[in-house]
């Protein structure tokens, strides 16, 4: 499967909501992202979008790349579950990469999501809009019964995103002081 993805086959369509476009992350894009000395020129070419000085997001560390690649290898059905979020630029100069979100399979047909927007684009509703589209996409996927997410109550913006996606508090999360929200199909 990874070989097919690297050759550009098996891509999924971009998800769209308003001025946002959610583009499937591919191994080719992940490899381009690791060439930081070129200021993400290859990633920008692949996405057809600009990056800002804030890219990559704060928690977008090397283990994330490895995690996504491993997930594609072990769970090829998850193609399309990881997305770059592009904001359309109405001036006609192209799009800007403003964040990323993704999902991975958990037990009992549950899928957990995570999301991040760059600081300059936070508190504008982009994370909520992108997460809603991804949650709906996931709930239509074969073998997915529920979508969940974890956060800390001290992060009210994150809690609001989950609630706006139709998730409800179901209990403690995996980390100390974290909580889990879930939406059933």
Secondary structure by P-SEA (a helix, b strand, c coil): caaaaaaccccccccccccbbbbbbcaaaaaaaacccccaaaaaaaaccccccccccccccaaaaaaaaaaaaacccccccbbbbbbbbccccbbbbccccccccccccbbbbbbcccccccccaaaaaaaaaaaaaaaacccccccbbbbbcccaaaaaaaaaaccccccccccccbbbbbccc
